[in-house]
């Protein structure tokens, strides 16, 4: 899409990658996203908390999709 934002980042072990529609980023401040991630070791639970927060306290109603991944060592099972 012409509206997509594409960027490159250097990743480190245990970094969390968030792919989301603007429904998350328009409605949940970065500091709150960081706080929710720091309190949840489960990415599934963190993603659910982010979506629930965005829907409950939305500033701008929107569709919301959140996909999360954590950088791990090669061949590491989780």
C-alpha positions in Angstrom: 0.0 0.0 0.0 1.1 3.5 -0.7 0.2 4.4 2.9 2.6 1.8 4.5 5.5 3.0 6.6 8.6 1.0 6.0 11.7 1.4 8.2 14.9 -0.6 9.1 16.0 -1.2 12.6 18.9 -3.0 14.3 17.5 -5.8 16.4 18.9 -7.3 19.6 18.1 -10.4 21.5 14.8 -10.2 23.4 13.6 -7.2 21.4 9.8 -7.2 20.7 8.6 -6.5 17.2 5.0 -5.0 16.9 3.2 -5.0 13.6 -0.1 -3.2 13.9 -2.7 -1.2 12.1 -2.8 2.5 13.0 -5.8 1.7 15.3 -3.3 0.7 18.0 -0.8 3.5 17.5 -3.5 6.2 17.1 -5.1 5.2 20.4 -2.4 4.0 22.7 0.6 6.2 23.6 4.1 4.7 23.1 4.8 5.0 26.9 1.7 2.9 27.7 2.7 0.3 25.0 6.1 0.0 26.7 4.5 -0.3 30.2 2.2 -3.0 29.1 5.0 -5.0 27.4 7.2 -4.7 30.5 4.5 -6.1 32.7 3.7 -9.1 30.4 6.1 -11.9 29.6 3.5 -13.5 27.3 3.3 -11.8 24.0 -0.2 -13.2 23.5 -1.4 -11.6 26.8 0.4 -8.3 26.0 -1.2 -8.1 22.5 -4.6 -8.8 24.0 -4.1 -6.0 26.7 -3.0 -3.6 23.9 -6.0 -4.3 21.8 -8.4 -4.1 24.8 -6.9 -0.9 25.9 -7.1 0.6 22.4 -10.7 -0.4 22.0 -11.8 0.7 25.5 -10.1 4.1 25.5 -10.0 4.9 21.8 -9.6 8.5 20.7 -10.2 7.6 17.1 -12.4 4.5 16.4 -10.6 2.2 14.1 -10.0 -1.5 13.2 -7.1 -2.8 15.3 -4.8 -5.7 14.5 -1.7 -6.5 16.6 1.0 -9.0 15.7 4.0 -9.4 18.0 7.2 -11.4 17.9 10.3 -11.6 20.1 13.9 -11.9 18.8 15.4 -15.1 20.1 18.6 -17.1 19.5 18.6 -19.3 16.4 17.0 -22.8 17.1 15.8 -21.7 20.5 12.4 -23.3 21.4 9.8 -21.2 23.2 
